[in-house]
């Protein structure tokens, strides 16, 4: 893995909102590894590196809906292929406390992923999906992601990120199957307690997020 991208919106207004879960993870990774994230005007992003030969850490500062431009510029400058990119983002289709790793697939209405896929010309990058759950009303998703999670939800999200950080060395070593096996089998308590035939809460099909046009901080489907 050569590029780890956290998705979110810049500024104090959005810092603690659900849509910034990707920012939270990469910021936590930077702190734990002693990496400094510095503003780089060339790439419209905060940029750092885990170590001299490690992956680049990136927090796009162009707002969620335009996240792809900094990713495209960095990947092009350092000649990084999509398969060597890990994008960390919030996921409505997973409850708080659940985190999943996968490569490729659809964008499930996520504007950050939509722009990255368009800019890279590929869906074939890795995603670390941090569950934030869905609102009771499907149409409220765009506002939901731009609000703070409840205290217990944030605690569950923090626990999920801690588990993801524990398996990150496997990801960096290229053992993606090992990372997925460990991450996906170490389910949080609330998920283990759910009957096998009980669906994850949340109305509507996957990817049915409310639409929010433009290049601002929201999410569309």
C-alpha positions, 0 to 999 in steps of 0.5 A, a space after each residue: 500500500 503506497 497511499 492512504 487517503 482519509 475522506 472528510 470535510 475540512 474545517 471546524 464545522 465538520 471536524 466531529 461529524 460522521 462524514 469525517 470518519 476517514 479523517 479521524 482514522 488517518 489522523 489517529 494513524 498519524 499520531 500513533 506513528 509520529 507522522 506529521 500531516 502538513 498542508 501542501 498547496 500543490 495537492 490541496 491536501 494535508 500530506 504526511 508519510 509513515 516513514 521514509 519508505 512507507 505509504 503517504 497519508 493524505 487528507 484532501 482539503 477540497 471538500 468531500 465531493 471533490 476528494 478525487 482531485 488531490 488523490 489523482 494528483 498525488 497518485 500521478 505525481 508518485 506513480 501510484 496505481 489504484 490497487 496501491 491506494 487505500 481510501 478510508 471512509 464512512 459507511 452508512 450500510 454498516 452500523 457503528 462499531 463495524 469496519 470492513 476492508 474490500 477492494 473495488 466494488 460500487 460506490 454506494 452513493 458516496 460522493 467522495 468515492 464517486 469523485 475518486 473513481 472518476 478521477 482515477 478512471 477506476 474502482 479498483 482501489 482498496 476501501 476501509 469502510 467505517 460503519 456509521 449506521 443509517 438514520 431512521 428516515 432514508 431521505 435524511 441521510 445527507 443531513 445525518 452524515 453532517 451531524 455528530 454521532 451520539 456518544 455511544 456511537 462515537 465510542 463504537 466507531 473509535 473501537 472499530 478504528 482501533 481494531 483496524 489500526 491493529 491489522 494495518 501492519 498486515 495491510 502494509 505488508 500486502 497480506 490483505 487476505 490475512 487482514 480481512 480475515 482478522 478484521 472481519 472475524 473479530 466482530 464487536 459485541 453488538 454484532 456478535 449478539 445479533 442473530 445470524 438471520 437478522 439484517 443490519 438495521 437500516 431501511 432501503 437497499 444498499 446505496 440508497 442515500 439521499 441526493 445532494 448535488 454540487 461540490 460541497 460537503 454532502 453525500 449523494 446517491 
